[in-house]
Amino acid sequence: MQNELPRFMNYSQALKFFNIGSYNTLYKFIEVGLPVVKVGTLKRIDQQAAEEWFAQHIVKND
């Protein structure tokens, strides 16, 4: 299945990318370090950076 989202996603697209249903959850991700690209008032989330950030939060079961 091909990813139909753009590389630089708006927040609505990022919800789909992370498979979450709440902007509050996305804002919490940003608070704890999810990178956001900001140009003036434009804010986007880079898919590649998001994948790397998400992978850094993998928890191994003991």
CHARMM-style PDB file with segment names, atoms N, HN, CA, C and O in Angstrom:
ATOM      1  N   MET     1       0.832  -1.190   0.000  1.00  0.00      PROA
ATOM      2  CA  MET     1       0.000   0.000   0.000  1.00  0.00      PROA
ATOM      3  C   MET     1       0.873   1.248   0.000  1.00  0.00      PROA
ATOM      4  O   MET     1       1.753   1.396   0.848  1.00  0.00      PROA
ATOM      5  N   GLN     2       0.636   2.114  -0.919  1.00  0.00      PROA
ATOM      6  HN  GLN     2      -0.079   1.994  -1.608  1.00  0.00      PROA
ATOM      7  CA  GLN     2       1.429   3.327  -1.055  1.00  0.00      PROA
ATOM      8  C   GLN     2       0.921   4.393  -0.094  1.00  0.00      PROA
ATOM      9  O   GLN     2      -0.285   4.583   0.066  1.00  0.00      PROA
ATOM     10  N   ASN     3       1.853   5.079   0.538  1.00  0.00      PROA
ATOM     11  HN  ASN     3       2.832   4.925   0.409  1.00  0.00      PROA
ATOM     12  CA  ASN     3       1.496   6.162   1.441  1.00  0.00      PROA
ATOM     13  C   ASN     3       0.993   7.338   0.601  1.00  0.00      PROA
ATOM     14  O   ASN     3       1.716   7.844  -0.257  1.00  0.00      PROA
ATOM     15  N   GLU     4      -0.227   7.767   0.844  1.00  0.00      PROA
ATOM     16  HN  GLU     4      -0.815   7.357   1.542  1.00  0.00      PROA
ATOM     17  CA  GLU     4      -0.821   8.852   0.070  1.00  0.00      PROA
ATOM     18  C   GLU     4      -0.667  10.208   0.750  1.00  0.00      PROA
ATOM     19  O   GLU     4      -1.146  11.217   0.230  1.00  0.00      PROA
ATOM     20  N   LEU     5      -0.012  10.245   1.891  1.00  0.00      PROA
ATOM     21  HN  LEU     5       0.377   9.426   2.313  1.00  0.00      PROA
ATOM     22  CA  LEU     5       0.195  11.507   2.588  1.00  0.00      PROA
ATOM     23  C   LEU     5       1.457  12.183   2.053  1.00  0.00      PROA
ATOM     24  O   LEU     5       2.408  11.507   1.662  1.00  0.00      PROA
ATOM     25  N   PRO     6       1.465  13.518   2.038  1.00  0.00      PROA
ATOM     26  CA  PRO     6       2.672  14.220   1.583  1.00  0.00      PROA
ATOM     27  C   PRO     6       3.788  14.078   2.608  1.00  0.00      PROA
ATOM     28  O   PRO     6       3.531  13.802   3.780  1.00  0.00      PROA
ATOM     29  N   ARG     7       5.031  14.268   2.161  1.00  0.00      PROA
ATOM     30  HN  ARG     7       5.239  14.492   1.209  1.00  0.00      PROA
ATOM     31  CA  ARG     7       6.150  14.163   3.096  1.00  0.00      PROA
ATOM     32  C   ARG     7       6.004  15.185   4.222  1.00  0.00      PROA
ATOM     33  O   ARG     7       6.217  14.851   5.388  1.00  0.00      PROA
ATOM     34  N   PHE     8       5.645  16.422   3.889  1.00  0.00      PROA
ATOM     35  HN  PHE     8       5.472  16.693   2.942  1.00  0.00      PROA
ATOM     36  CA  PHE     8       5.473  17.462   4.898  1.00  0.00      PROA
ATOM     37  C   PHE     8       3.978  17.606   5.181  1.00  0.00      PROA
ATOM     38  O   PHE     8       3.241  18.232   4.418  1.00  0.00      PROA
ATOM     39  N   MET     9       3.552  17.014   6.290  1.00  0.00      PROA
ATOM     40  HN  MET     9       4.150  16.505   6.910  1.00  0.00      PROA
ATOM     41  CA  MET     9       2.131  16.876   6.606  1.00  0.00      PROA
ATOM     42  C   MET     9       1.641  18.027   7.469  1.00  0.00      PROA
ATOM     43  O   MET     9       2.361  18.523   8.337  1.00  0.00      PROA
ATOM     44  N   ASN    10       0.386  18.451   7.214  1.00  0.00      PROA
ATOM     45  HN  ASN    10      -0.199  18.049   6.510  1.00  0.00      PROA
ATOM     46  CA  ASN    10      -0.251  19.356   8.160  1.00  0.00      PROA
ATOM     47  C   ASN    10      -0.708  18.510   9.357  1.00  0.00      PROA
ATOM     48  O   ASN    10      -0.572  17.287   9.342  1.00  0.00      PROA
ATOM     49  N   TYR    11      -1.242  19.153  10.375  1.00  0.00      PROA
ATOM     50  HN  TYR    11      -1.353  20.147  10.387  1.00  0.00      PROA
ATOM     51  CA  TYR    11      -1.581  18.419  11.592  1.00  0.00      PROA
ATOM     52  C   TYR    11      -2.679  17.385  11.355  1.00  0.00      PROA
ATOM     53  O   TYR    11      -2.650  16.302  11.940  1.00  0.00      PROA
ATOM     54  N   SER    12      -3.630  17.711  10.514  1.00  0.00      PROA
ATOM     55  HN  SER    12      -3.653  18.591  10.039  1.00  0.00      PROA
ATOM     56  CA  SER    12      -4.707  16.767  10.215  1.00  0.00      PROA
ATOM     57  C   SER    12      -4.153  15.500   9.557  1.00  0.00      PROA
ATOM     58  O   SER    12      -4.563  14.387   9.889  1.00  0.00      PROA
ATOM     59  N   GLN    13      -3.232  15.681   8.635  1.00  0.00      PROA
ATOM     60  HN  GLN    13      -2.899  16.584   8.365  1.00  0.00      PROA
ATOM     61  CA  GLN    13      -2.604  14.533   7.975  1.00  0.00      PROA
ATOM     62  C   GLN    13      -1.742  13.751   8.956  1.00  0.00      PROA
ATOM     63  O   GLN    13      -1.659  12.526   8.867  1.00  0.00      PROA
ATOM     64  N   ALA    14      -1.101  14.447   9.888  1.00  0.00      PROA
ATOM     65  HN  ALA    14      -1.169  15.442   9.959  1.00  0.00      PROA
ATOM     66  CA  ALA    14      -0.271  13.775  10.889  1.00  0.00      PROA
ATOM     67  C   ALA    14      -1.115  12.870  11.789  1.00  0.00      PROA
ATOM     68  O   ALA    14      -0.649  11.817  12.226  1.00  0.00      PROA
ATOM     69  N   LEU    15      -2.353  13.278  12.064  1.00  0.00      PROA
ATOM     70  HN  LEU    15      -2.732  14.133  11.709  1.00  0.00      PROA
ATOM     71  CA  LEU    15      -3.244  12.408  12.845  1.00  0.00      PROA
ATOM     72  C   LEU    15      -3.427  11.073  12.136  1.00  0.00      PROA
ATOM     73  O   LEU    15      -3.398  10.018  12.771  1.00  0.00      PROA
ATOM     74  N   LYS    16      -3.613  11.116  10.830  1.00  0.00      PROA
ATOM     75  HN  LYS    16      -3.636  11.973  10.314  1.00  0.00      PROA
ATOM     76  CA  LYS    16      -3.774   9.889  10.046  1.00  0.00      PROA
ATOM     77  C   LYS    16      -2.474   9.090  10.032  1.00  0.00      PROA
ATOM     78  O   LYS    16      -2.493   7.866  10.162  1.00  0.00      PROA
ATOM     79  N   PHE    17      -1.353   9.779   9.876  1.00  0.00      PROA
ATOM     80  HN  PHE    17      -1.338  10.773   9.771  1.00  0.00      PROA
ATOM     81  CA  PHE    17      -0.050   9.127   9.834  1.00  0.00      PROA
ATOM     82  C   PHE    17       0.205   8.330  11.116  1.00  0.00      PROA
ATOM     83  O   PHE    17       0.647   7.182  11.061  1.00  0.00      PROA
ATOM     84  N   PHE    18      -0.074   8.939  12.258  1.00  0.00      PROA
ATOM     85  HN  PHE    18      -0.433   9.872  12.302  1.00  0.00      PROA
ATOM     86  CA  PHE    18       0.149   8.281  13.554  1.00  0.00      PROA
ATOM     87  C   PHE    18      -1.020   7.397  13.971  1.00  0.00      PROA
ATOM     88  O   PHE    18      -0.936   6.688  14.974  1.00  0.00      PROA
ATOM     89  N   ASN    19      -2.108   7.435  13.208  1.00  0.00      PROA
ATOM     90  HN  ASN    19      -2.176   8.011  12.393  1.00  0.00      PROA
ATOM     91  CA  ASN    19      -3.304   6.662  13.522  1.00  0.00      PROA
ATOM     92  C   ASN    19      -3.836   7.017  14.916  1.00  0.00      PROA
ATOM     93  O   ASN    19      -4.136   6.147  15.734  1.00  0.00      PROA
ATOM     94  N   ILE    20      -3.940   8.326  15.150  1.00  0.00      PROA
ATOM     95  HN  ILE    20      -3.696   9.033  14.485  1.00  0.00      PROA
ATOM     96  CA  ILE    20      -4.502   8.824  16.397  1.00  0.00      PROA
ATOM     97  C   ILE    20      -5.705   9.699  16.056  1.00  0.00      PROA
ATOM     98  O   ILE    20      -5.801  10.227  14.948  1.00  0.00      PROA
ATOM     99  N   GLY    21      -6.612   9.848  17.000  1.00  0.00      PROA
ATOM    100  HN  GLY    21      -6.535   9.419  17.900  1.00  0.00      PROA
ATOM    101  CA  GLY    21      -7.833  10.575  16.722  1.00  0.00      PROA
ATOM    102  C   GLY    21      -7.956  11.892  17.457  1.00  0.00      PROA
ATOM    103  O   GLY    21      -9.016  12.517  17.435  1.00  0.00      PROA
ATOM    104  N   SER    22      -6.887  12.323  18.110  1.00  0.00      PROA
ATOM    105  HN  SER    22      -6.026  11.815  18.129  1.00  0.00      PROA
ATOM    106  CA  SER    22      -6.986  13.502  18.958  1.00  0.00      PROA
ATOM    107  C   SER    22      -5.830  14.463  18.703  1.00  0.00      PROA
ATOM    108  O   SER    22      -4.662  14.076  18.710  1.00  0.00      PROA
ATOM    109  N   TYR    23      -6.186  15.718  18.479  1.00  0.00      PROA
ATOM    110  HN  TYR    23      -7.135  16.033  18.474  1.00  0.00      PROA
ATOM    111  CA  TYR    23      -5.144  16.746  18.363  1.00  0.00      PROA
ATOM    112  C   TYR    23      -4.377  16.870  19.672  1.00  0.00      PROA
ATOM    113  O   TYR    23      -3.183  17.170  19.667  1.00  0.00      PROA
ATOM    114  N   ASN    24      -5.058  16.640  20.801  1.00  0.00      PROA
ATOM    115  HN  ASN    24      -6.028  16.397  20.806  1.00  0.00      PROA
ATOM    116  CA  ASN    24      -4.371  16.716  22.097  1.00  0.00      PROA
ATOM    117  C   ASN    24      -3.216  15.738  22.162  1.00  0.00      PROA
ATOM    118  O   ASN    24      -2.154  16.067  22.689  1.00  0.00      PROA
ATOM    119  N   THR    25      -3.410  14.534  21.632  1.00  0.00      PROA
ATOM    120  HN  THR    25      -4.273  14.267  21.204  1.00  0.00      PROA
ATOM    121  CA  THR    25      -2.333  13.547  21.623  1.00  0.00      PROA
ATOM    122  C   THR    25      -1.192  14.032  20.740  1.00  0.00      PROA
ATOM    123  O   THR    25      -0.025  13.906  21.110  1.00  0.00      PROA
ATOM    124  N   LEU    26      -1.518  14.582  19.583  1.00  0.00      PROA
ATOM    125  HN  LEU    26      -2.466  14.685  19.282  1.00  0.00      PROA
ATOM    126  CA  LEU    26      -0.476  15.107  18.691  1.00  0.00      PROA
ATOM    127  C   LEU    26       0.293  16.233  19.379  1.00  0.00      PROA
ATOM    128  O   LEU    26       1.519  16.291  19.283  1.00  0.00      PROA
ATOM    129  N   TYR    27      -0.410  17.120  20.065  1.00  0.00      PROA
ATOM    130  HN  TYR    27      -1.406  17.073  20.143  1.00  0.00      PROA
ATOM    131  CA  TYR    27       0.260  18.218  20.775  1.00  0.00      PROA
ATOM    132  C   TYR    27       1.169  17.679  21.877  1.00  0.00      PROA
ATOM    133  O   TYR    27       2.232  18.245  22.134  1.00  0.00      PROA
ATOM    134  N   LYS    28       0.761  16.593  22.527  1.00  0.00      PROA
ATOM    135  HN  LYS    28      -0.103  16.134  22.317  1.00  0.00      PROA
ATOM    136  CA  LYS    28       1.624  15.975  23.544  1.00  0.00      PROA
ATOM    137  C   LYS    28       2.890  15.398  22.900  1.00  0.00      PROA
ATOM    138  O   LYS    28       3.984  15.521  23.452  1.00  0.00      PROA
ATOM    139  N   PHE    29       2.733  14.768  21.728  1.00  0.00      PROA
ATOM    140  HN  PHE    29       1.845  14.668  21.280  1.00  0.00      PROA
ATOM    141  CA  PHE    29       3.903  14.280  20.986  1.00  0.00      PROA
ATOM    142  C   PHE    29       4.873  15.436  20.726  1.00  0.00      PROA
ATOM    143  O   PHE    29       6.083  15.294  20.902  1.00  0.00      PROA
ATOM    144  N   ILE    30       4.326  16.583  20.305  1.00  0.00      PROA
ATOM    145  HN  ILE    30       3.344  16.699  20.162  1.00  0.00      PROA
ATOM    146  CA  ILE    30       5.156  17.751  20.010  1.00  0.00      PROA
ATOM    147  C   ILE    30       5.828  18.258  21.278  1.00  0.00      PROA
ATOM    148  O   ILE    30       7.001  18.630  21.250  1.00  0.00      PROA
ATOM    149  N   GLU    31       5.099  18.277  22.391  1.00  0.00      PROA
ATOM    150  HN  GLU    31       4.146  17.975  22.415  1.00  0.00      PROA
ATOM    151  CA  GLU    31       5.659  18.726  23.676  1.00  0.00      PROA
ATOM    152  C   GLU    31       6.850  17.886  24.100  1.00  0.00      PROA
ATOM    153  O   GLU    31       7.795  18.399  24.698  1.00  0.00      PROA
ATOM    154  N   VAL    32       6.808  16.576  23.788  1.00  0.00      PROA
ATOM    155  HN  VAL    32       6.040  16.158  23.302  1.00  0.00      PROA
ATOM    156  CA  VAL    32       7.905  15.696  24.214  1.00  0.00      PROA
ATOM    157  C   VAL    32       8.946  15.489  23.124  1.00  0.00      PROA
ATOM    158  O   VAL    32       9.797  14.606  23.235  1.00  0.00      PROA
ATOM    159  N   GLY    33       8.882  16.299  22.069  1.00  0.00      PROA
ATOM    160  HN  GLY    33       8.190  17.016  21.979  1.00  0.00      PROA
ATOM    161  CA  GLY    33      10.003  16.296  21.141  1.00  0.00      PROA
ATOM    162  C   GLY    33       9.736  15.990  19.681  1.00  0.00      PROA
ATOM    163  O   GLY    33      10.678  15.998  18.889  1.00  0.00      PROA
ATOM    164  N   LEU    34       8.500  15.720  19.283  1.00  0.00      PROA
ATOM    165  HN  LEU    34       7.735  15.714  19.927  1.00  0.00      PROA
ATOM    166  CA  LEU    34       8.230  15.500  17.870  1.00  0.00      PROA
ATOM    167  C   LEU    34       8.602  16.765  17.103  1.00  0.00      PROA
ATOM    168  O   LEU    34       8.060  17.831  17.395  1.00  0.00      PROA
ATOM    169  N   PRO    35       9.514  16.678  16.128  1.00  0.00      PROA
ATOM    170  CA  PRO    35       9.945  17.877  15.403  1.00  0.00      PROA
ATOM    171  C   PRO    35       8.835  18.450  14.522  1.00  0.00      PROA
ATOM    172  O   PRO    35       8.085  17.716  13.879  1.00  0.00      PROA
ATOM    173  N   VAL    36       8.754  19.768  14.510  1.00  0.00      PROA
ATOM    174  HN  VAL    36       9.363  20.364  15.032  1.00  0.00      PROA
ATOM    175  CA  VAL    36       7.803  20.490  13.669  1.00  0.00      PROA
ATOM    176  C   VAL    36       8.580  21.485  12.823  1.00  0.00      PROA
ATOM    177  O   VAL    36       9.423  22.216  13.342  1.00  0.00      PROA
ATOM    178  N   VAL    37       8.304  21.518  11.532  1.00  0.00      PROA
ATOM    179  HN  VAL    37       7.619  20.924  11.110  1.00  0.00      PROA
ATOM    180  CA  VAL    37       8.904  22.499  10.629  1.00  0.00      PROA
ATOM    181  C   VAL    37       8.030  23.749  10.685  1.00  0.00      PROA
ATOM    182  O   VAL    37       6.826  23.678  10.440  1.00  0.00      PROA
ATOM    183  N   LYS    38       8.640  24.901  11.010  1.00  0.00      PROA
ATOM    184  HN  LYS    38       9.618  24.959  11.209  1.00  0.00      PROA
ATOM    185  CA  LYS    38       7.885  26.151  11.098  1.00  0.00      PROA
ATOM    186  C   LYS    38       8.492  27.164  10.144  1.00  0.00      PROA
ATOM    187  O   LYS    38       9.687  27.456  10.202  1.00  0.00      PROA
ATOM    188  N   VAL    39       7.650  27.698   9.263  1.00  0.00      PROA
ATOM    189  HN  VAL    39       6.679  27.462   9.216  1.00  0.00      PROA
ATOM    190  CA  VAL    39       8.040  28.779   8.368  1.00  0.00      PROA
ATOM    191  C   VAL    39       6.958  29.839   8.496  1.00  0.00      PROA
ATOM    192  O   VAL    39       5.854  29.666   7.979  1.00  0.00      PROA
ATOM    193  N   GLY    40       7.262  30.922   9.172  1.00  0.00      PROA
ATOM    194  HN  GLY    40       8.159  31.062   9.592  1.00  0.00      PROA
ATOM    195  CA  GLY    40       6.237  31.921   9.472  1.00  0.00      PROA
ATOM    196  C   GLY    40       5.172  31.284  10.341  1.00  0.00      PROA
ATOM    197  O   GLY    40       5.472  30.764  11.415  1.00  0.00      PROA
ATOM    198  N   THR    41       3.926  31.320   9.883  1.00  0.00      PROA
ATOM    199  HN  THR    41       3.682  31.742   9.010  1.00  0.00      PROA
ATOM    200  CA  THR    41       2.840  30.700  10.639  1.00  0.00      PROA
ATOM    201  C   THR    41       2.543  29.280  10.167  1.00  0.00      PROA
ATOM    202  O   THR    41       1.718  28.582  10.756  1.00  0.00      PROA
ATOM    203  N   LEU    42       3.218  28.859   9.104  1.00  0.00      PROA
ATOM    204  HN  LEU    42       3.888  29.426   8.625  1.00  0.00      PROA
ATOM    205  CA  LEU    42       3.017  27.517   8.551  1.00  0.00      PROA
ATOM    206  C   LEU    42       3.730  26.485   9.413  1.00  0.00      PROA
ATOM    207  O   LEU    42       4.908  26.646   9.734  1.00  0.00      PROA
ATOM    208  N   LYS    43       3.022  25.429   9.788  1.00  0.00      PROA
ATOM    209  HN  LYS    43       2.065  25.298   9.528  1.00  0.00      PROA
ATOM    210  CA  LYS    43       3.611  24.345  10.577  1.00  0.00      PROA
ATOM    211  C   LYS    43       3.362  23.033   9.856  1.00  0.00      PROA
ATOM    212  O   LYS    43       2.237  22.740   9.451  1.00  0.00      PROA
ATOM    213  N   ARG    44       4.414  22.249   9.700  1.00  0.00      PROA
ATOM    214  HN  ARG    44       5.328  22.487  10.030  1.00  0.00      PROA
ATOM    215  CA  ARG    44       4.316  20.949   9.048  1.00  0.00      PROA
ATOM    216  C   ARG    44       5.159  19.939   9.821  1.00  0.00      PROA
ATOM    217  O   ARG    44       6.104  20.299  10.523  1.00  0.00      PROA
ATOM    218  N   ILE    45       4.795  18.674   9.674  1.00  0.00      PROA
ATOM    219  HN  ILE    45       4.028  18.381   9.103  1.00  0.00      PROA
ATOM    220  CA  ILE    45       5.545  17.580  10.286  1.00  0.00      PROA
ATOM    221  C   ILE    45       6.109  16.734   9.161  1.00  0.00      PROA
ATOM    222  O   ILE    45       5.373  16.234   8.310  1.00  0.00      PROA
ATOM    223  N   ASP    46       7.426  16.580   9.170  1.00  0.00      PROA
ATOM    224  HN  ASP    46       8.023  16.986   9.861  1.00  0.00      PROA
ATOM    225  CA  ASP    46       8.137  15.804   8.155  1.00  0.00      PROA
ATOM    226  C   ASP    46       7.973  14.313   8.461  1.00  0.00      PROA
ATOM    227  O   ASP    46       8.306  13.863   9.557  1.00  0.00      PROA
ATOM    228  N   GLN    47       7.462  13.554   7.499  1.00  0.00      PROA
ATOM    229  HN  GLN    47       7.192  13.920   6.609  1.00  0.00      PROA
ATOM    230  CA  GLN    47       7.248  12.115   7.713  1.00  0.00      PROA
ATOM    231  C   GLN    47       8.523  11.399   8.125  1.00  0.00      PROA
ATOM    232  O   GLN    47       8.501  10.568   9.033  1.00  0.00      PROA
ATOM    233  N   GLN    48       9.634  11.710   7.467  1.00  0.00      PROA
ATOM    234  HN  GLN    48       9.651  12.384   6.729  1.00  0.00      PROA
ATOM    235  CA  GLN    48      10.884  11.011   7.786  1.00  0.00      PROA
ATOM    236  C   GLN    48      11.313  11.297   9.222  1.00  0.00      PROA
ATOM    237  O   GLN    48      11.703  10.382   9.946  1.00  0.00      PROA
ATOM    238  N   ALA    49      11.242  12.558   9.635  1.00  0.00      PROA
ATOM    239  HN  ALA    49      10.925  13.302   9.046  1.00  0.00      PROA
ATOM    240  CA  ALA    49      11.609  12.919  11.009  1.00  0.00      PROA
ATOM    241  C   ALA    49      10.640  12.280  12.004  1.00  0.00      PROA
ATOM    242  O   ALA    49      11.048  11.850  13.082  1.00  0.00      PROA
ATOM    243  N   ALA    50       9.355  12.219  11.641  1.00  0.00      PROA
ATOM    244  HN  ALA    50       9.023  12.569  10.765  1.00  0.00      PROA
ATOM    245  CA  ALA    50       8.356  11.612  12.521  1.00  0.00      PROA
ATOM    246  C   ALA    50       8.618  10.121  12.705  1.00  0.00      PROA
ATOM    247  O   ALA    50       8.495   9.599  13.813  1.00  0.00      PROA
ATOM    248  N   GLU    51       8.976   9.439  11.625  1.00  0.00      PROA
ATOM    249  HN  GLU    51       9.075   9.863  10.725  1.00  0.00      PROA
ATOM    250  CA  GLU    51       9.287   8.006  11.721  1.00  0.00      PROA
ATOM    251  C   GLU    51      10.495   7.779  12.619  1.00  0.00      PROA
ATOM    252  O   GLU    51      10.489   6.864  13.442  1.00  0.00      PROA
ATOM    253  N   GLU    52      11.532   8.602  12.469  1.00  0.00      PROA
ATOM    254  HN  GLU    52      11.537   9.345  11.800  1.00  0.00      PROA
ATOM    255  CA  GLU    52      12.731   8.469  13.305  1.00  0.00      PROA
ATOM    256  C   GLU    52      12.396   8.747  14.769  1.00  0.00      PROA
ATOM    257  O   GLU    52      12.834   8.022  15.663  1.00  0.00      PROA
ATOM    258  N   TRP    53      11.612   9.808  15.007  1.00  0.00      PROA
ATOM    259  HN  TRP    53      11.257  10.396  14.281  1.00  0.00      PROA
ATOM    260  CA  TRP    53      11.235  10.162  16.378  1.00  0.00      PROA
ATOM    261  C   TRP    53      10.419   9.043  17.018  1.00  0.00      PROA
ATOM    262  O   TRP    53      10.650   8.675  18.170  1.00  0.00      PROA
ATOM    263  N   PHE    54       9.472   8.510  16.267  1.00  0.00      PROA
ATOM    264  HN  PHE    54       9.285   8.808  15.331  1.00  0.00      PROA
ATOM    265  CA  PHE    54       8.612   7.441  16.783  1.00  0.00      PROA
ATOM    266  C   PHE    54       9.451   6.202  17.105  1.00  0.00      PROA
ATOM    267  O   PHE    54       9.241   5.558  18.132  1.00  0.00      PROA
ATOM    268  N   ALA    55      10.388   5.875  16.236  1.00  0.00      PROA
ATOM    269  HN  ALA    55      10.559   6.398  15.402  1.00  0.00      PROA
ATOM    270  CA  ALA    55      11.231   4.689  16.441  1.00  0.00      PROA
ATOM    271  C   ALA    55      12.093   4.829  17.703  1.00  0.00      PROA
ATOM    272  O   ALA    55      12.437   3.826  18.329  1.00  0.00      PROA
ATOM    273  N   GLN    56      12.435   6.046  18.072  1.00  0.00      PROA
ATOM    274  HN  GLN    56      12.155   6.861  17.563  1.00  0.00      PROA
ATOM    275  CA  GLN    56      13.231   6.267  19.280  1.00  0.00      PROA
ATOM    276  C   GLN    56      12.442   5.976  20.555  1.00  0.00      PROA
ATOM    277  O   GLN    56      13.016   5.902  21.641  1.00  0.00      PROA
ATOM    278  N   HSD    57      11.149   5.813  20.422  1.00  0.00      PROA
ATOM    279  HN  HSD    57      10.682   5.873  19.540  1.00  0.00      PROA
ATOM    280  CA  HSD    57      10.304   5.587  21.590  1.00  0.00      PROA
ATOM    281  C   HSD    57       9.800   4.146  21.694  1.00  0.00      PROA
ATOM    282  O   HSD    57       8.820   3.873  22.388  1.00  0.00      PROA
ATOM    283  N   ILE    58      10.468   3.242  21.010  1.00  0.00      PROA
ATOM    284  HN  ILE    58      11.264   3.464  20.447  1.00  0.00      PROA
ATOM    285  CA  ILE    58      10.110   1.830  21.112  1.00  0.00      PROA
ATOM    286  C   ILE    58      10.529   1.319  22.491  1.00  0.00      PROA
ATOM    287  O   ILE    58      11.650   1.557  22.941  1.00  0.00      PROA
ATOM    288  N   VAL    59       9.616   0.621  23.147  1.00  0.00      PROA
ATOM    289  HN  VAL    59       8.705   0.428  22.781  1.00  0.00      PROA
ATOM    290  CA  VAL    59       9.873   0.065  24.465  1.00  0.00      PROA
ATOM    291  C   VAL    59       9.955  -1.444  24.321  1.00  0.00      PROA
ATOM    292  O   VAL    59       9.061  -2.082  23.766  1.00  0.00      PROA
ATOM    293  N   LYS    60      11.034  -1.996  24.826  1.00  0.00      PROA
ATOM    294  HN  LYS    60      11.760  -1.477  25.277  1.00  0.00      PROA
ATOM    295  CA  LYS    60      11.198  -3.463  24.777  1.00  0.00      PROA
ATOM    296  C   LYS    60      10.529  -4.076  25.998  1.00  0.00      PROA
ATOM    297  O   LYS    60      10.654  -3.572  27.114  1.00  0.00      PROA
ATOM    298  N   ASN    61       9.822  -5.163  25.768  1.00  0.00      PROA
ATOM    299  HN  ASN    61       9.720  -5.573  24.862  1.00  0.00      PROA
ATOM    300  CA  ASN    61       9.198  -5.879  26.877  1.00  0.00      PROA
ATOM    301  C   ASN    61      10.254  -6.642  27.655  1.00  0.00      PROA
ATOM    302  O   ASN    61      11.178  -7.208  27.070  1.00  0.00      PROA
ATOM    303  N   ASP    62      10.117  -6.657  28.975  1.00  0.00      PROA
ATOM    304  HN  ASP    62       9.366  -6.197  29.450  1.00  0.00      PROA
ATOM    305  CA  ASP    62      11.073  -7.379  29.830  1.00  0.00      PROA
ATOM    306  C   ASP    62      10.660  -8.808  29.997  1.00  0.00      PROA
ATOM    307  OT1 ASP    62      11.340  -9.572  30.682  1.00  0.00      PROA
TER     308      ASP     62
END
